[in-house]
Amino acid sequence: MNLRGLNYWWVFLVVAILAIMISVAVRNTPSSAVSIGEFQKQLQSQNIQSVTLIPEGATTEAQATLKDGKTVITVRTLNNDPMLSTRALQEYGVNINIQPLSNFNWWNLILPLTSVGVFILLILWMNRSVRANSDAGVTQFSKSRAHVLTEGSIKLTFSDVAGCEEAKYELQEVVEFLRNPERFHALGARIPHGILLVGPPGSGKTLLAKAVAGEARVPFFSISGSDFVEMFVGVGAARVRDLFEQAKKAAPCIVFIDEIDAVGRKRGLNVGGGNDEREQTLNQLLVEMDGFESKHDIIILAATNRPDVLDNALLRPGRFDRQVVVDAPDVKGREQILRIHARKKPLDPSVDLHVVATRTPGMVGADLENLLNEAALITARAGRKRINMKDIDEAADRVVMGPARKSRVISDKDKKVTAYHEVGHALAAEKLPNADRVHKLTIVPRGRAAGYMMPMPEDRMHYSQGVLEDMIAVALAGQVAEEIIFGEITTGASSDFQKATNIARKMVTEWGMSPLLGKIAHQVENETYLGGYQDAKNYSEETARQIDHEVKRIIDTQYGKIKVILEEYKPVMHTVVETLMTRETLSGEEFRILLKGGQLPDEEDDSGKESNPPFTPKLNPGGV
């Protein structure tokens, strides 16, 4: 009999025993238990035919049969209760039966023993099933939890990964070594023991590691850094040993540790000793990586977006010899990524992925995949069979800003304030020489924004002082437009002022763009891939006042500059706002036609054609 059939017999046996216990308990349970007062009432009314007295220690149970001969009632009371005396019962004409005290009830012993036996059998059955059907038994607790993909099971190759050509070139050497290690050994060459993939979240580090295993056609051990560490001391180190023992048996192979910063953080940071288990795990990992022999042919790939927190011993030569940066792709890489994710999606002939890639700077592979997926969902909800440019535009708006809140009730006054605010941003973006051109202008609320102007940012490596000043001016232009038209300002520009102040302060304290303070870095920002940072301030109170004065000077200068421009184009603002109030959304081309004094054609309700170019996300000036 196989194990599965045996498990079924155990279940049947347990259920049968429980059924017998329940039936016996029901059979031995009195049909009706009453209070002493109810029993005395039946006795006084001479409705009782016979009584059986069952002594049990200091109490007596009386089972009384009523004169109908069918109903039995029971009551329990003390042995010396005068109501149950022989004389009292005979006065009411009741037949008396006394059960001997020595009559032992075996069920009182069998039922508890059976319950204990059933509980023991359940424990044995559960333990046997767990140990037989999974690796989660007690003896397997210290085993590695790595997910093993055998040779040839990974179909992913370098052709399925785009946007990181330099990283693929670096890893091609690893693939050649795993395919033909003898060629390297014959020359006395030592392949790097470990390669650390560094990059922002979603850039394709895990995908690239699987592609290496697919190209080399070798076993692939995949595990997360958090899978090593447990609450029990020594378990993490044991799992590291077990992982590398398995890898040595399967060599040549690849061991991939995702999010290695969970176990590889710098040692000695926690004084209270709470890091002992994690540090023991890290120590064992260091020993295993340093103890490889050349014949093992094991390549360690690890991924992290926090290389700044890793222990120095982990990054030295002989362990992680190389660091491969998998950064956000450029425009060519974004187009290649879009083409890969669009393979199984029916695109309308009007969709130009090069245009989409051009207008999506800063997005990584995960962002672009999510963009096309959202576009497919929008197309499916609309009942169409092909994804068009309008679907991609709407998908990008949903991803970045959230769904449109068209049901929100907005007064005409608030809508007009929003329109002039966004038109002010758009005019500044078009008239300033170093600003990004307008891509989209809308007063349809999304998320917490009542409206927005989307620029079309360029892929830049460096930002000049002129570019930064124009970015500040564009951010301030919304409130300037409100002040010119309405003579007062609103709270809608709070995020604009935060962005402008952030850029101006960086210009003064980090980038040396202040003639008063000179070329000195007053503030050092240690930025990580996650966006967090720590500031180191090394200046006096007097310098702090000068910094504040310079930040205010830069903002006031740009505020005055953009105010002059908007005053000049005040009639144009009225024309654009009038059209925007009617259409609610304008593309960059439509805005430029109005800016030149042209007329827009009548709107057509054609959901299958492109109405707006693809979305362009805002460039965060804080990340410059």
Steps between C-alpha positions, in 0.01 A plus 500: 500500500640836405538791743209697359262202542634447855419861585142445383468190726623706796234762431229233471608340828497830688156593366360157591629522858358848544163386364489209750588732788229746403235227463591346838496839666159575352365161606618541856384857532169528691203593289394792721676659798280716722548713807422383852193724511360349178563145633320581828206649304463178296525295819232699687263474203546120514613499135802275566464125457843374610839637612844341463754632753867487390744594782823664377722602789340783703219550247215292366353508151127430481359377166121530513259343250173691463164322494479521121776236504714684240634820651806475725623790710812516712618705793818500708509592868675416828471151649320628815238699308165415677317528166670178382448303820320166467218608729433824312489325163270222626250758627445609139462142376830488315681173424859521622805332342845547652803431277788341696795730570752243374358505145798638311434691174773402254409785268624746760849353446481414129396843378796697650749233391357497149527880480866488602569222249336688215705811585825300495410340167430842350838631614681198352309524172565873458872464575534210258316686223710814542828311497396287203344764273713813555838624605352699786562238768718562800796324338471722190490833686865578437485406131540764232179645359649576161280447197691276260448520124666213321716522190299601194181585693565875467395614153592865563801632303673830440265566209215529752684771697541853366608840619823384667744422222810581707389266779430222249849548354658466847305183573575342163842403637328306779290315244809403299675375814205283602470357150869416463685528834793285379612771258543745790656244737761409240626858502496525880223759489270546797149605422347746750345313789218745542332773298281759670215645293427853620211715385168661590191285562341363186805543277522127416770361732319173573400464134862545394620232745249249360608589148861413590388157620288456185790589273746276683246214539613416852307441826374816666464532880280798591450623857421825677727646765216498753457121459824439688420684822270344763422569863704194606874554533710297259226417249614763248859376501381141461289597199797674340711186542226282356449734201867489403520125553217457251666745260833311511323176406324671206807696373534669260201705614378845600393603851284812498436688828234766457487798739833404652494812719256313728786278616811687386470827692803642676581326827517662839228759449270365772657531844233298683594170337178467302700445182681185621305258284527716188871557557561126544320442172712766329821353646410157364423652160842669497672172587316304231569758228868521590540124526417408141739291303544577134366159399162572653404746223230673705403857414329710767265768371339738747264794458445807715383858476691595816870440430591770751391285798690181407790381713844582360617142540227390264616736225872423505672312211456125533137533603302751295774592257282710271211738529277525192271803494153432356372856476191660352507455120551775246257572217637218284479254787145606586389439142656151506328423832164617364540279193571196719193558719284577193570163335179341626288816494303602188604859424319733266710602194491858626702408811860620473707345776791730418279798586390332823864431590600857421240639735556262794842598640582366845282190469657158558396165358237431765340840439482445125354151540238637736423781254418258217306272734281789616445599138386143422257508794354832381458359148325189635260709710414706192422185301764564233741244358808720446696736726526852362699807602212645698491185714873530571455867591214424738695208651797722579275757664347228717839360599653834598206714612220250566162461329311808383246626753240620251214456747647758739289816517719808436368855490559715192717736704731224619517356151596839358770549765641157413491582127694827537746330737581220253507735201754711691725192531453422131583854380816506711606159362456621142658845531805426716798386289622217727164364615342173387222542245135434582368151437153512652277751679186398692263615773359149558579416865708189570610387846551811712571724201222724369683518164850477362736603222715215376840602356697297249837467678820411324752237601768712665820400676583852619288801593636847437417798716272634228301175488456498877390865509242436227372197694447728800323759283264237351415377849417855616302594188173350625471733797624795293210443257254494792640827633480672157144391420328494839717735705541233768666162545366162614637191673527308171867588459630337819674211323637743238670709768644190665653393168636848425649538849662158480674584173613843621643360824694231313639766266635693801614222734607215268569623147695821569268723291492794742741794441467602865593164658740384231594152383455327832289192581324607817279195506591146396216269403564126523228380267404135448311324229190501720499878513584536867793711612683648793619860504832605644495871590838659560439873524437772759182688584623799304548280194152356553354850484693570180369175350142597581561845350641350178212252466251784537691710248493226236128435547409870499705557184328220311160608634554849360632369168200275434257771611625727222451224242147414612398866510605525136299192399193579710262513196627161386433359846134600471468328161662175616300489824175550310577198281628296794181562698305352209722206405655434846811346337740635238797328343831677459438553128153645562642737761766624259238560230302721741821672607560605137145631464365204303165325531443140607273271298177379658534206736407159366380218721725234359641276774683285251732776381779684671381816675807571713865404465638253753552615853826653617568475876624801694868506568566527870743791544598365839674211327728720291 
